[in-house]
Amino acid sequence: MTNKNYAMTIDLQSCIGCSSCAVVCKNENNTDTGMNWMHFIKNESGTFPNVSYEYIPALCNHCDNAPCVKACPVTAMYKDENGLTLHDADKCIGCKACMASCPYGVISYNKKDPHDYWSQQESWSELSATPAEVQEKSGAKLPYYNPERDYNYEAIRYRGIVEKCQLCDHRLARDEQPYCVTRCPSEAMYVGDLNDPDDKIHQILSDDHKTLKDELGTKPKVFYVRNFK
Amino acid sequence: MKLNRRNFLKASALTGLFAAGATQTKPVLNAFSTKAQASEENKPQGEWIASVCQGCTAWCAVQIYRIDGRATKVRGNPNAKANHGHSCVRSHIGLQQVYDPDRVKQPMKRTNPKKGRDEDPKFVPISWEEAMDTIADKIIELRENNETHKFSVWRGRYTALNGILYGAMPKIIGSPNNVSHSSICAESEKFGRYYTERYWGYADYDHENTYYEIFWGGDPISSNRQVPHTASIWGDLKSRAKLACIDPRFSTTAAKSDEWLPVIPGEDGALATAIAHVLLTEELWYKPFVGDFKDGVNRFEVGKTVNEDDFEEIQTHGVVKWWNLALKDATPEWASERAGIPAEQIYRVARDFGRAAPKCISFSSPGSSMVVRGGYTAMAQAALNGLVGSADNEGGVICGGESCPVNDFPEFESYIDSIAEQGNSMERIDHGGRLEFPALKDSKSGGVKLTNTVADAILNQDPYDLKVVLSYWTNFNFSNQGTERWDEALAKIPFMVHMTVNPAEQTHFADIVLPVPHSMFERLSPVRGSNGNLHTHLHMQNKVIESPFDIKVDETEIPWMIGEALEKKGFSNLIDYFRNEFADPETGKSPENEEEFNEIATKMYTQPLWDLSYEKEGDKINGWEELKEIGTWNSIPYRFRQKWDGNWGTETGQFEFYSETLKAALQEHADKHNATIDEVMEAAMQTERGEMAFVPHYEPAYRVGDDEKDKYPFIFSEHRSKLNREARSANTSWYQEFKDVDPGDEAWDDVVKINPKDAKELRIQNGDNVKLTTPTGTITVKAKLWEGTRPGVVSKCYGQGHWAYGHIASLDRKKQIARGGNNNTILAPVHEAMSGSGARHGGQTRVRVEKV
C-alpha cells in the first residue's frame, strides 16, 4: 500500500467560529480541562464601528519539517509513514523539549493524572452526588470516556508526559475523518491525501489559502482556505 | 499484544478498578474482554441512538453514541431533514450536563421552615413515596378549602408531553394557573408576524435561495434559529448573498456580514421604517406582490400623503395607509438620528435589499423585539417581507409550514368536578389580559400568560396568593428580570416543589426537590419543534442511558404518582383520567404504572406518524419501534405560496400592512375594559395614538433610569452565548473553557464589555472588577475593554451569575458567590405589553459602572 501524505484544510469562510471542533476533540480524545489539542486564535482589530474579527481553529500543524520531532531526545515525537506528526506515550520522558520547540504552542504537558476530579468523594451539596458515585455508576473513569481512542494511543494520558493532536490517526486508519472534521457544523474542515491526485483536497486548495508561520520553514500541513470575514 | 502501559490500563479499567477509585499508576493485568478486543481491531464500539437536543428552541434531532450503556458522543440525526446530521457546539456540552455529579441525586425535603436567600433550606433525603404523599396532602387541603386556584404549575422548557402535567393536571385539580416561561422567550417576535400574516410561531427561512438577508439582532450561526442548518450552508450563503447584521453588539454574524449596523439598543424600529420608506420612495417594492399605482407613476415622495384610491394592491392590504401614517417622514436621515447609524448605510442596505426582491429575507429575532416597545418593531420587520414579496415565497420567509399530524391528548372535561370547576373559573394569577397587558396572542386579550408578573402577583396578593406550586424545568428567580423580587416572592409561597436536573437558584426556596431526567439522554418523549430547512417535523427523545440519579419524568411519571397518592386520600379524578382515557393504540392496554403511562402517552400522541393507516404527506414510518429507531418524522418540503391569493388568514385575507386583525383584537381588549384603544396604548406604554396602533411604526426606546441619566449614564445591552444551553450549561468545564468563543468574552469568566473610550474616562482597565448598578439591582463583574460595543452602551452576555448551580457555575456555595453576575439581577422587570413578553433587550435599563 502506498503511503499517504495527509493534510488538513479549514475553510475560514464557512467557519462560524463556534469551537465545536475544540469541544469535540476533547470528547474524542478524553482530554482533561486545560489540555486542548484543538483550540483557536482570535484576532480582533479596528475601532468602533470599523472593527474586524477573525477566528482561526488551531491545532498541531503536522509539519513536514517538525521542530518537535527534531527536539525530542527519545524519538517519542516522530513522523509516521503517512506524514503525521505523532507522539508515542511509551517513549515520552516528559522533558518538554517538544513544547519549547513548537512555534504553535499546541503541545500540552500532564502535570497530574487527568480526570482525577472523578475520583473525588465529596459532593458539592447535600442534594448532589459525589463524582466518584457517578464514575462508579457509569462504569468508566470518565463517564463519557471514548475507548476507541485506545486503539493506537493512550486513551487517557498520565502524569509526566506530553500530549497533542494525533489527527485522529485511529479514525484515519479506518477511513474516517478526524472527529473535529466530522462534527464541524459548517463542514469547513477536511483531511485529504496530497499524494492522491484524485483527492478533493487539490480542488479545495485551488482557492486562496495560507498556513500559519510558514516563514519559519516548518512546512505546516494545515491549510487555511479563504477568509473568515 | 504489546504489554505497554495502555494495555495494562485497559485491563484494569475492565476490572472496575477505576470505579473503586484506585489510582492509575498500579494497574492489574487481567483478561481482555470483547470491548478491549474491539480496541485492538479499531472498530466502532457503540451504537447511535436517536434523541433530541433541547439546548435552545431549535430542538434539533440528534443521536447519542452509546457504549456499554454510557452516553459518549452526540451528533445530528442524519434522518432529520431540518438539520441533516449537523448539530451545534451546544449539543456536545449536554454530555457534561447529564453526568454532572452536582445534579439532584434523589428526592429531598426542606427541614428549615424559614425561607429566604439567607436561610439554609437544610434539605434531607426522602423517598419518592413520602414526597408524593406530602404533595397530595397539600393538594387535598386546597380542595377541602375550596381554593384550588391557588395551585399552580410552572413550566420552563418542555416536550410534547407537557399536555399532561401542564395542560390537564391543573384543570383537574381546579386551577387556571398553569404558567409558562414562553412570555420571556420570544413572543414579541411572533406578534410581528401574526399581525401581518396571522402566524404565531417561529419562522423558517429559505436561506438556500436568497440573495440578501437582514438579521435583526439575529445571530443564526450562534443561537436561534436553526443553527446547525444555517451553519452548514453558511459558506455558500456568504458567496451568494449579501448579509446585513443589525445588532448593538459585534457578534460573529456581524463579523461575517457585509454590513454591520450597530444600532443604539431599542431603536431598531427607526431602521425598519426607514428601510420601508426607501423601498417605497425608490420604487423598489415588489410589484407582483404589493401591486402598483394605477397609472404606474410612483407618488411615494418624502413627506407627501398619497391617495389610497391611486394604488391597487394584489396580495397586501393598506400599503398607502401605512405610508401616510408611519412612513412618509421616516427618512434614513430621520432614522440616523435615532438609531445612530449613518444615513448612507441605511440607504445602501435598503437599496440592496430591495434590488434582491423577492429573494431576500428580513430575519426577526428576540434581540430586536423583546424590547419594551418592540412589538411594533417586530411588525415592521415582518412587513418588510411583504414589501419585497418574500413572504411565503422562494428565497424568503415561511410562516407555518406543512402539516405534521399528531393526536391531542384525551379529553379531560368529565374529570373536572364542581370544586375544580369553581377554581378554574377564578381570575388568572398572571395579569395577562388586564388593560395594561393586552398580550394579544392569537387575537385574544390575555392570549399570552405572563411569567414575570407572577412575582408581583404573589408579593402583592393581587389577585390572590399561591399556596401550592409544582415547578419544572424552571429557574424563575434566575431567568426573569428583577430576580430579587422573585427571591422574595418564592419565600412567600408556603409549598413549592422544584423538579429540576441541577439544584438551581429556585431550588433554594423549595419545600420538596425532585430529580428529573436530562431530556436528551434519560427519557422517552416526543418533541415537536418548529420547522427548519423547509420541513416540519417531530423528533423522538429516547431513554438512551440508565440514569446515575434516582429520577422520574416530570411531565408524566410524577403526575401519575401524584394521582396515585391523591387516590389514597379520596380524590381519584386525576389517576382515573390517566387510567381510563390512556390506552396503548396497538394493544388497547391501559397503563398500570408511571413508566407505562409515559410510553403510552408518547405512543398515542405520535400515532398518526408511525401508523401507516393515517394519511399524511411526508416520511413513511412503519410502526412505533421504527419511529423510536429513526427518531424523526419529516414532512414534505414546504410548497410555497399557499397563503397567497386570499389565504393569509387575516381579517382582510391579505398580507396586512394596515392590520385590521390587530385593530379587531385591540378593540376587543379595549371593550373588555370599557376603554378606548388610545387608553390601551397608553396603559401598554406605547407613545403613539390613533390609527398608528394598527400599522408597523417606530416607537422610541424605553429605558428604566432615563429620568436619572446623570446617575445611570450608560445603556445596558445584553446578548446570548454560543454555549448557553438556555443558562443551564454554566456548570460544565467545556462551557467555561471556551467561553471566549463569544467575541469579546473571556474563558472562565463573565465580563461586561465597555468601549475603550468610556473605560478611559472611568479609569477602568481590562480585568478590573466593576460594579454595575441599575435602579433594579447591582452585580459585580470583571471589565473588558472592547471595540465591539459603541461608547455609551455596555454589553454583557446572559447565562452566568449562578449562585447555587454547582461547583463550576458557583464559586462559593456557602457564601452564595456566583461566577460572574446574572444580568437579570440588574435588568428591570418591564414588558412588551402588546405581546405580553418580558422585555430583556433594547437597552431596557440604564446603568452606572464603577470600579471597585
Interface residues (C-beta under 8 A of the other chain):
Chain A: D11 Q13 S14 I16 G17 C18 S19 S20 A22 V23 V24 K26 N27 E28 T33 G34 N36 F40 K42 E44 G46 T47 F48 P49 V51 S52 Y53 E54 Y55 A89 D90 D113 S119 Q121 S123 W124 S125 E126 L127 S128 A129 T130 P131 A132 E133 V134 Q135 E136 K137 S138 G139 A140 K141 P143 Y144 Y145 N146 P147 E148 D150 Y151 N152 Y153 E154 A155 I156 Y158 H170 A173 R174 T182 R183 P185 S186 E187 A188 R226 F228 K229
Chain B: N4 R5 R6 L9 K10 A13 G16 F18 A19 A20 G21 T23 Q24 T25 K35 A38 S39 E40 E41 N42 K43 P44 Q45 I67 D68 G69 R70 A71 T72 K73 R75 G76 H86 S87 C88 V89 H92 I93 L95 Q96 Y99 D100 P101 D102 R103 V104 K105 M108 F123 V124 I221 S222 V227 P228 A231 S232 W234 G235 K238 S239 F250 T252 A255 K256 W260 P262 P503 T507 V513 P548 F549 K722 L723 S733 W734 E737 F738 D740 V741 P743 G744 N755 P756 E787 G788 T789 R790 P791 G806 H807 R813
